[in-house]
Every structure is written in C-alpha cells, then in structure tokens.
C-alpha cells in the first residue's frame, strides 16, 4: 500500500514545460501568472506529474491512498480567515479553488473509495450517465467550497486487520478566531467514529495526516502563542502583527489549533487503551519527520536506520502486544523504534524557551487549579508515585505524557515535569507502551 499524504501536485509552482502550455492559453504576466488557473490547466499539471514511466508503473501496480495538502491548491491553503478573505478578493481565486477540487475528485479522491463506496456514490453514478460531466463536477466543487459539510474528503479503509483513517486537515477547518479548529464539529465526530467504531475488529490503527501532529518544544509553543495572540488575547495590535507572522511563517500545524490538538491527542490515547485496544497505533511523534505518518515533509527527509535486531516488516509481529507504538515513520516505512537517552542539546535549550514563549500567550493554554491537582488536562489522577528524580515536583501544566498516562494500564511513558518553563517530554518523542499482564 502506497500512502501519498499531500502535495501530489504543486499548483502554485509549475515546471517550465507546464508554463509553456499555460502561456498558450493566457498572458502569464497577469495573475495567477505561472500558477494553474482552472480545471483545464490542472489536467496538464496532473498529466505532467504522473507521466514518468516509473510513476505510471507504480500507481498501476501498487494500491494507493491519497489526501491533499495545501500545494494541491495553493500554498498555505485555509491558513486563517484573513488569508481566505484576501484570496476571495482576487479575480482568479474562484476558478482556482474549483479547478483544484474538481481535479482532486477526478484524479485522487475516486481512487480512495472502496468498491462499495464507489458504487454508492451519487455523483460518480451521475458522471457515468452523461457524455460530459464537467458541470456536474463543477457544481459539486462549488458546494464543497461554500460548505465543508457538502463533501467529505477524509476516509476510512480497512485492509484485513489493519485500519487506515486518512484525515482532511485543509478543507474542513473552522477559521473564525473565536472558535478556530482544524476540523469542524461534524468532521471531528466522524473522525472519532472512524477510529473507535468496531474496536476489536482491527489489530493495527494507522492515522494519516498531511500536517505534523507533534512538533519540537519551541515550535509547538510558538504556534500556540501565535494562535492566542491572533485571537486577540493581547489586543488588536498584537493580533495584526501575529496574523502577518502566521501567514509568513506557516504557523498552521495541529499545535496552531490548540483545541484540535488536545482532541486528537486524547483520541489517540483512547484508541490505544481498554480491553479492545489494537496492538499498535502507528503515528510519528516528536522526531523526524514530526508528523503523523508523513506528509510533504516525509518525502524530503532521509529515512533512519533500524535498530539492530528490529523486525523488517512495517507492523509489529503478532506476538508483540503494545498498546501504543509511536515513533519515527521514515520513508522506507520501517517499524517504529524507541529512542534511547535524553533529548539532544538543541531540544534541552528549546524546551525552556518554548515555555517562555507560551507564557506570553498563556490564556489559551491556562489550566485551572483543579485540573493541575487532578493530574492534567484530561482530568485523570496522576498514576503512581513520582518517577526517580521527580519526587516532589508537581507540574503546573502537563504535556502529552499525562494525557496518555491517564489510563492506569499504560506504562513506559515518563511523567512530564517542568524545568525552567518548558515541558520535559523527551520520552514522549518515541515510545512503545507495553500492555500490562
């Protein structure tokens, strides 16, 4: 199975060959310049991108599942309400977004559906019944652009005892600063159902997202800080400056949506606990690449070597009963592997710095005294005594570890403490929590 997690095509960075084709249709000195402008030009883009004999052989031989990211439409797609308003004010944006969604439906989305889902798809049936379905697909794309509930790009596929849940992190965002979310309410409910439905019927859960879930301390704290300021926590002046920073620095990962980040973290913890938990929940955390199962960053990073003696298959062998397996998910799709030792020097420096950054926009991440006494944002009691070296240290706020450690049946995950203002969650980077006897 080949997973393509975004940026399969670059609509905003075309090659010279594609630019020559575009120049035959319109004046490239006018917006959107050498970027694709409509559905017709997207067809050239896909033709060129998948024309290589090796790519054609791969896609025709190996089953594949795909999801879009920003460059499939445009860089920083749906970063914020301000960004979207600026794009909609341009004369070329409507044709661009419609062309992007239309071509994605044709060239990528249909291949993600199971045979049963494809047979039940009303639009697909209508397209097959007419000689030219351009207007049908265009109307569908217009509805999806106007209302996220009009189309669902996320999907779930079960392959034997393996469940794949691919998450759309672009088209269903809530951009209102007062209620900002990576997924709207309907999409969030669908995700929970896709992950938790039929627990016990699958042994391995694989989550796919084009955007990183866990990031280094400083970046994570910086995105939360930026989100707080953009929401107006320190007044309109800071909000304007922070919005410019958000768009220029691409501060739009899961940590830039604090509520969505917490919800996803708790969902992963819930999926990996209980009597019907799968043997593994595969995702990448605080390593390289720092994202769920890859994405655009995955293709640009080198794969890491396996630990000596590690199995060569992707999923753990049947006798390995771990509640949560999280770690690097390298290009070669090797097994996740634990990381020995403490954080490297840059991480030790970035953690305290991240705490200081987060403190400036603290209101979005403020925890109540009751939550702190109860053991963390998940409201669970702190499991067991303090680890060695942590006696008497009571964290004021908690990171991922306490959310995962809320279940007494988990072990092997060190409780997070605070040092100099930053979370110490080195052991959370890559972990394999074994099932208790």
ZAPA-276418 format. One record per residue (C-alpha): x, y, z; residue in one letter. Coordinates in steps of 0.001 Angstrom, whole numbers, padded with zeros to 6 digits, always signed. Each point is the difference from the previous one (the first is absolute). Layout:
ZAPA-276418
XYZa
...
This chain:
ZAPA-276418
+000000+000000+000000x
+001338+003408-001036x
-001122+002971+002095x
+000299+003431-001623x
-000633+002575+002679x
-000254+003286-001816x
+001634+002199-002625x
-000307-002619-002724x
-000040+002960-002400x
+001218+003573+000453x
-002604+002300-001496x
+001944+003067+001119x
+003423-001109-001268x
-000256-001300-003544x
+002865-001256-002138x
+001229+001757-003114x
-001718-002606-002177x
-003363+000637+001649x
+000598+003767-000065x
+000440-000179-003778x
-003372-001694-000309x
-001571+002658+002224x
+001595+002743-002086x
-001864-001335-003017x
-003299+000619+001778x
+000472+003363+001753x
+002384+002832+000880x
+002363-001184+002725x
+000794+003561+001037x
-003495+000190+001496x
-001119-001793+003190x
+000286-002841+000773x
+003114+000158-002168x
+001646-003416-000437x
-002310-001666+002482x
-002892-002095-001266x
-003212+001961-000356x
-002844-002444-000615x
-000999-003614-000487x
+001326-000173-003540x
+003447+001024+001133x
-000130-002452+002892x
-000364-002804-002556x
+003368+000984-001485x
+001500+000083+003473x
-001134-003519+000846x
+001006-001252-003428x
+003548+001262+000448x
+000298-001045+003660x
-001025-003604-000620x
+001466-000414-003475x
+003338-001538+001034x
+000092-003718-000865x
+001115-000874+003530x
-002885+001921+001550x
-002510-001511-002409x
+001278-003481+000766x
-000129+000614+003741x
-003549+001388+000029x
-001240-002771-002294x
+001632-002766+002032x
-000087+001012+003670x
-003311+000889+001718x
+000047+003615+001143x
-001898+002321+002317x
+000326+003785-000237x
-001002+003225+001693x
+000654+003587-001022x
+002042+002647+001737x
+000403+003699-000724x
+002094-000096-003189x
-002607-002168-001721x
-001959+003268+000001x
+002313+002795+001170x
+002643+000581+002652x
-001469+000502+003502x
-003484-000935-001141x
-002527+001025+002689x
+002595+001295+002424x
-002399+002496+001579x
-003138+002049-000562x
+002150+002963-000974x
+001844-002072-002582x
-003236-001351-001471x
-001578+003452-000250x
+003083+001295-001810x
-000098-002867-002492x
-003718+000310-000663x
+000516+003659-000827x
+002199-000923-002984x
-001646-000491-003418x
+001638-003385-000627x
-000517-001853+003283x
-003447-001461-000675x
+001084-001792-003168x
+003141-001173+001766x
-001771-001591+002952x
-002690-001541-002173x
+002604-001400-002371x
+002018-001375+002909x
-002955-001792+001590x
-001325-001269-003332x
+003339-001455-001050x
+000617-001470+003452x
-003360-001786-000151x
+000826-001424-003425x
+003681-000854+000393x
+000324-000852+003694x
-003210-000244+002012x
-001774-002659-002064x
+002939-002346+000474x
-000292+000326+003774x
-003487-001503+000084x
-000678-003672+000505x
-001979-001803-002745x
-003130+000132+002150x
+000432+003726+000713x
+000650+000707-003665x
-003138-001880-001043x
-002058+001999+002514x
+001446+003393-000982x
-002782+002051-001584x
+002274+002407-001834x
+002022-002827-001483x
-003194-001627-001281x
-001139+003289-001548x
+003376+000531-001655x
-000196-003421-001606x
-003449+000701-001380x
+000800+003112-002085x
+002417+000650-002888x
+001533+003114+001600x
-000096+000238+003793x
+002023+003194+000343x
-002869+002056+001354x
-001044-002735+002416x
+003462-000172+001553x
+000295+003791-000043x
-003266+000361+001909x
+001220-002546+002534x
+003281+001871+000445x
-001829+003312+000441x
-002119-001542+002729x
+003057-001431+001741x
+001702+003395-000069x
-003050+001785+001388x
-000835-002579+002677x
+002464-002508+001436x
-002885-002345+000835x
-000801-000335-003713x
+002902-002414-000537x
+002102-002286+002156x
+003589-000447-001115x
+001065-001973+003056x
-000522-003722-000256x
+000464-003324+001742x
+001230-003196-001579x
+000314-003401+001643x
+002589-002333-001482x
-000406-003279+001806x
+000895+000706+003608x
+001530+003387-000772x
-002071+003184+000098x
+001084+003130-001843x
-001638+003311+000929x
+001017+002866-002258x
-000699+003471+001408x
-000830+003052-002087x
+001865+002823+001726x
-000758+002718-002567x
-003558+000228-001284x
-001996-000331+003241x
+001817+002549+002141x
-001896+002454+002169x
+001792+003315-000569x
-001997+002242+002328x
+002538+001136+002592x
-002478-000438+002840x
-000594-003659-000911x
+003049-000955-002040x
+000355-003733-000702x
+001840-002329-002338x
-003214-002002-000491x
-003544+001258+000280x
-002410-001703+002380x
-001426-002398-002565x
+003441-001033-001235x
+001249-000444+003547x
-002901-002285+000833x
+000632-001989-003172x
+003665-000419+000963x
-000888-001339+003445x
-002429-002467-001515x
+002481-001091-002670x
+002652-000701+002632x
-002148-001533+002741x
-002657-001835-002016x
+000374-003748+000136x
+002898-000031+002428x
+001242-003536+000261x
-000613-000590-003695x
+003424+001362-000947x
+003465-000621+001416x
+001803+003066-001322x
-001152+003594-000357x
+001761+002293-002463x
-000818+003715+000026x
+000881+002149-002998x
+000326+003788+000063x
+001775+002362-002345x
+000990+002243+002915x
+002232-000751+003001x
-001723-000890+003228x
+002932+000229+002437x
+002718+002589-000495x
+003158+001004+001886x
-000627+001903+003245x
+000788+003458-001279x
-002022-000296-003211x
-002976-001517+001818x
+000001+002749+002618x
+000528+002661-002651x
-003027-001106-001984x
-002174-000030+003119x
+001328+003447+000932x
-000752+001297-003486x
-003520-001455+000066x
-000712+001746+003310x
+001209+003354-001262x
-001858-000311-003307x
-003164-000614+002029x
+000496+003391+001644x
+001248-001104+003401x
+002312+003025+000156x
-001964+002454-002054x
-000492+000868-003685x
+003542+001257-000538x
+001529-003315+001009x
-002712-001794-001992x
+000907+001788-003233x
+003708-000627+000422x
-000553-003630+000938x
-002219-000580-003010x
+002750+001239-002299x
+002455-002278+001772x
-002366-002969-000271x
-000314+000378-003758x
+003692+000638-000621x
+001278-002789+002263x
-002695-002585-000865x
-001157-000368+003608x
-002920-002276-000796x
+000820-003476+001291x
-002022-001901+002608x
+001652+001959+002802x
-001322+003216-001567x
-003500-001327+000776x
+000328-000705+003755x
-003464-001443+000446x
+000373-002320-002978x
+003447-001074+001145x
-001365-000980+003413x
-002948-001838-001540x
+002236-002015-002318x
+002403-000822+002836x
-002817-001257+002192x
-001490-001984-002894x
+003300-001779-000602x
+000282-000742+003719x
-003567-001342+000088x
+000543-002115-003098x
+003043-001641+001569x
-001574-000862+003339x
-002609-002400+001288x
-000746-003655-000525x
-000522+000330-003765x
+003021+002175-000736x
+001888-000827-003201x
+003479-001456+000260x
+001452+003178-001481x
-001006+003556-000727x
+002532+001186-002537x
+000940+003636-000102x
+003128+002131+000078x
+000735+002226+003012x
+002619+002571+000785x
+002577-001467-002298x
+000888+000276-003639x
-002303+000367-001797x
-002121+001591+002758x
-003370-000873-001475x
-002611-002697-000120x
+001095-002591-002510x
+001884+002452-002200x
-001354+002621-002342x
+001988+002346-002184x
+002810+000166+002562x
+000360-003778-000140x
+001175-000059-003587x
+002659+002603+000716x
+001565-001778+002943x
+002416-002876+000116x
-001198-003243+001460x
+001631-001070+003238x
+001714-003381+000387x
-001655-002747+001986x
+001135-000941+003446x
+002112-003179-000015x
-002251-003017+000135x
-003179+001934-000828x
-002465-001885-002240x
-000054+001052-003635x
-003792+000064-000393x
-002042+003177+000384x
-002333-001199+002718x
+001091-001810+003153x
-000177-003756-000058x
-003089-001669+001537x
+001776-000852+003254x
+000801+003669+000605x
-002858+001355+002113x
+000594+003713+000421x
-002801+002418+000723x
+001651+002892-001744x
+002852+000006-002443x
+001024+003499-000917x
+003231+001165-001495x
+001763+000819-003205x
-001841-001006-003116x
+002816+000222-002546x
-000094-000033-003764x
+000642-003737-000183x
-002952-000592+002326x
+002056-002032+002421x
-001301-000929+003454x
-000175+002731+002549x
+002918-000195+002397x
+000640+001340+003498x
+002471+002792+000546x
+002582-000538+002710x
+001378+002750+002184x
-001062+003524+000726x
-000763+002779-002410x
+002833+001442-002036x
+001556+003342+000898x
-002262+002099-002246x
-003077-001650+001515x
+001158+000757+003540x
+000418+003628-001001x
-003244+000262-001931x
-002206-001456+002732x
+000514+002828+002526x
-000154+002553-002801x
-003282-001474-001152x
-001403+000362+003501x
+000890+003664+000104x
-001592+000566-003407x
-003163-001799+001047x
-000213+002061+003183x
-000459+003154-002062x
-003211-001397-001474x
-000865-002019+003063x
-003738+000593+000020x
-000670-002526-002730x
+001875-002739+001833x
-000860+001003+003581x
-000973-002931+002166x
-002136+000319+003068x
+001346-000856+003447x
-002427-002883+000155x
+001387-001440-003227x
+003552+000294+001290x
-000893-001735+003268x
-001925-002700-001849x
+003015-000843-002124x
-000289+001768-003357x
-002358+001290-002673x
-001578-003415-000377x
-001149+000204+003625x
+001540-003345+000964x
+001848-000620+003224x
+003752-000162-000235x
+000817-003720-000313x
+002239-001322+002760x
+002900+001580+001833x
+002409+002522-001430x
+002596-001504-002327x
+003595-000018+001256x
+001391+003505+000097x
-003462+001556-000227x
-001047-000330+003651x
-001845+003031+001269x
-000227+001624-003400x
-003542+000862-000900x
-000417+001271-003559x
-001989+003197-000329x
-001094-001029-003482x
+000248-003327-001701x
+001058-001176-003430x
-000914-003052-002050x
+001371-002454+002531x
-002684+000636+002592x
-002736-000294-002624x
+001352-003376-001051x
+000833-001056+003545x
-003515+000719+001229x
-000821-003680-000393x
+001490-002119+002799x
+000530-002877-002440x
+002663+001944-001905x
+003645-000017+000931x
+003365+000877-001473x
-000854+003666-000416x
+001746+002374+002329x
-002065+002586+001806x
+000614+003458-001299x
+001554+002573+002293x
+000964+003604-000446x
+003502+001401-000077x
+000638+003671-000546x
-003443+000513-001508x
-000027-002761-002639x
-001472-003470-000039x
+002438-002834+000403x
-001558-002607-002250x
+003079-001534-001563x
-001302-003501+000560x
-003204+000872-001868x
+001865+000480-003253x
-000019-003669-000800x
-001587-002522+002244x
-001371-003460+000119x
-002259-000532+002962x
-000324-003703+000699x
-003183-001621+001154x
-000018-000863+003678x
-000435-003687+000836x
